[in-house]
Amino acid sequence: MHAPGQAGKPWEGEGHTGTTRLREGWLGVMIIPETHTSQVDIGEAARQLQSACHDARVAYDCIDLGDLDLAHINAITARAAADAAETILRTALGEGQGARGEL
């Protein structure tokens, strides 16, 4: 039940996280940056790919040395770095996450 004079909207009442209390002069404002105004750092994609190549080489060497646990860890980090580079490149191309396919 709302107190007399309240509009009955959740954002106007007390006790709500992120509430806007218009009657008392408080106004909660959320600023959402424009995605089209920010530049994507393609250099970061290149760094991630370099990291993926390095981790893949280390994984290969670990397999050759018989250290399968370390090879597995480096294979996982290589995949994570490659996925990060792909995400950056997709963002730069404007495809976003919805068009993601399997490698």
C-alpha positions as CSV (number, residue, x, y, z in Angstrom):
1,M,0.0,0.0,0.0
2,H,1.3,3.4,-0.9
3,A,1.2,6.5,1.4
4,P,-1.2,9.2,0.4
5,G,0.1,11.4,-2.3
6,Q,2.5,8.8,-3.7
7,A,2.1,7.9,-7.4
8,G,2.5,4.2,-6.7
9,K,5.5,3.8,-9.0
10,P,8.3,1.7,-7.5
11,W,11.0,4.3,-8.4
12,E,9.2,7.0,-6.4
13,G,9.0,5.1,-3.1
14,E,11.5,4.6,-0.3
15,G,13.4,1.4,0.3
16,H,14.2,0.6,-3.3
17,T,17.7,0.3,-4.5
18,G,18.4,3.1,-7.0
19,T,15.2,4.9,-6.2
20,T,14.3,8.3,-7.5
21,R,12.7,10.4,-4.8
22,L,11.1,13.1,-6.9
23,R,9.1,14.7,-4.1
24,E,12.2,15.4,-2.0
25,G,14.2,16.7,-4.9
26,W,16.5,13.7,-5.6
27,L,16.8,12.4,-9.1
28,G,18.7,9.2,-9.8
29,V,20.4,9.3,-13.2
30,M,21.9,6.4,-15.0
31,I,24.4,7.3,-17.7
32,I,24.8,4.7,-20.5
33,P,27.7,5.5,-22.8
34,E,27.1,5.4,-26.5
35,T,28.8,2.4,-28.0
36,H,29.3,4.0,-31.3
37,T,31.4,6.9,-29.8
38,S,34.1,4.7,-28.4
39,Q,37.0,3.4,-30.4
40,V,37.9,-0.3,-30.4
41,D,41.6,-0.9,-29.7
42,I,42.7,-3.2,-32.5
43,G,46.2,-3.3,-31.0
44,E,44.7,-5.2,-28.1
45,A,43.4,-7.8,-30.5
46,A,47.0,-8.2,-31.9
47,R,48.4,-8.5,-28.4
48,Q,45.8,-11.2,-27.5
49,L,46.7,-13.1,-30.6
50,Q,50.4,-12.9,-29.8
51,S,49.6,-14.2,-26.3
52,A,47.6,-17.0,-27.8
53,C,50.5,-18.0,-30.1
54,H,52.9,-17.9,-27.2
55,D,50.7,-20.0,-25.0
56,A,50.1,-22.5,-27.8
57,R,53.9,-22.9,-28.4
58,V,54.4,-23.4,-24.6
59,A,51.6,-26.0,-24.6
60,Y,53.3,-27.8,-27.6
61,D,56.6,-27.8,-25.8
62,C,55.1,-29.1,-22.6
63,I,53.5,-32.0,-24.5
64,D,57.0,-32.8,-26.0
65,L,58.4,-32.7,-22.5
66,G,55.7,-34.9,-21.1
67,D,54.1,-32.3,-18.7
68,L,50.5,-32.7,-19.7
69,D,49.1,-30.7,-16.8
70,L,51.1,-27.6,-17.8
71,A,50.3,-28.3,-21.5
72,H,46.6,-28.3,-20.6
73,I,46.8,-25.1,-18.7
74,N,48.6,-23.3,-21.5
75,A,46.1,-24.7,-24.1
76,I,43.3,-23.2,-22.1
77,T,45.0,-19.8,-21.8
78,A,45.8,-19.9,-25.5
79,R,42.1,-20.5,-26.3
80,A,41.0,-17.7,-23.9
81,A,43.4,-15.2,-25.5
82,A,42.2,-16.2,-29.0
83,D,38.6,-15.8,-27.9
84,A,39.4,-12.4,-26.5
85,A,40.9,-11.4,-29.8
86,E,37.9,-12.6,-31.7
87,T,35.6,-10.7,-29.5
88,I,37.5,-7.5,-30.0
89,L,37.6,-8.0,-33.8
90,R,33.8,-8.8,-33.9
91,T,33.2,-5.6,-32.0
92,A,35.3,-3.6,-34.4
93,L,33.4,-5.1,-37.3
94,G,30.1,-4.3,-35.6
95,E,28.8,-7.9,-35.4
96,G,28.6,-8.0,-31.7
97,Q,28.0,-11.2,-29.7
98,G,24.8,-12.3,-31.5
99,A,26.6,-13.6,-34.6
100,R,29.2,-15.7,-32.8
101,G,29.8,-19.1,-34.3
102,E,31.9,-22.0,-33.3
103,L,35.5,-22.2,-34.5
